[in-house]
Amino acid sequence: MAYFLISVSNKTNLELCIKYGLAGFTNSINGLWTFVEIEEGDYISFLYGARVFNLYRVINKRAFMNAETLAPWPSVTFQMSGKTYYFPFRLYLEPIRKLNEPMVRPEFAYVAENLLLRGGYRKTHFQADQVTFYNVSQMGEIYREKIEALNMNSSQTFIPLLTWDKSKVNIPKVFYFQELILQSLIRHYLSKDSLQRLFLQEIGVKNSINFEPLGEKALPEGHVDILLKEREPEGKCHKIIIEVKTGKVSKNNIKQLKGYLKEMSDECIAGIIIASRFSKPMLEYVRSNDISCFSYSFESLNKNLKYSFEDLLHKLKLTFEGGRVYG
């Protein structure tokens, strides 16, 4: 189970989200990314005007065909690019708590820091840690109002697919595989306790530490792709930072990761880089910098075919390629 704050672009759209108990994401790679990031059973709140609205549980996910004609959100066309955005990717929500809280509360510090360092709401969503979720679960009051049903049963749905062949791209049904999707696949992979334990055993991190995998974490000098953060810290909050690359790794990537390790200080006990492959010289360079490296692959992958996110998650393999062992 994870908890996310979803950015809403304007007050009208926020009111529609609340009215119908829906969240919608655009026909873009960011829209798809948010849709695959959030699972049924996760929790969300809406983020608008530096305030956090309500707590919901995700009870269903659907992608709709011809969504440009579907209520409740109107399509938006940008004059500069001429692109039209609509909302095919949708979450159905069960209201849990009613709240309207300012982001300046210390309980939202984890997400607020991300917002400030990123300069605003340019991201579609922010994953919060479990401490934030526990705090939000005690704010406001139980949600007692009824939401209005929006009947879309006659509308056709589809499963979004991913491809390595650009000629097969057909947005919003088929997207080209990108690093954002790989990051999400790895975060979901590490959300499974058994797989996380095996992953951490490879670098000698003891099993007694229970980590939660969190999406992008902003830092003053950039952002880490995945942060493993101790779920229930006692005295210290152990962290592991993971950088993800779809292709090869460069020396600049390693230098950047070393900078993040230094910035996060002693509580950050490991730095990991995950990429498709490492040359022998690069492996030696990574090891000399006390970084652990894993290669990723997809079992029995045919790059001429198209795959769902769930297909790729089942096929994903992470292989330890060496590096520092942490004890």
Buried (B, 14 or more C-beta within 10 A) or exposed (E): EBBBBBBBBEEEBBBBBBEBBBBBBBBBBBBBBBBBBBEEEBBBBBBBEEBBBBBBBBEEBBBBBEBBEBEBBEBBEEEEEEEEBBBBBBBBBBBBBBBEBEBEBEBBBBBBBBBEBBEEBEBBBBBBBBBBBEBBEEBBEEBEEEBEEBEBEEEEEEEBBBBBEEEBBEBBBBBBBEEBBBBBBBBBBBBEEEBBEEBBEBBEBEEEBEBBBBBBBBBEEBBBBBBBBBEEBEEEBBBBBBBBBBEEBEEEBBEBBBEBBEBBEEEBBBBBBBBEBBEEEBBEBBBEBBBBBBBBEBEEBEEEEBBEBEBBBEBBEBEBBBBBEBE
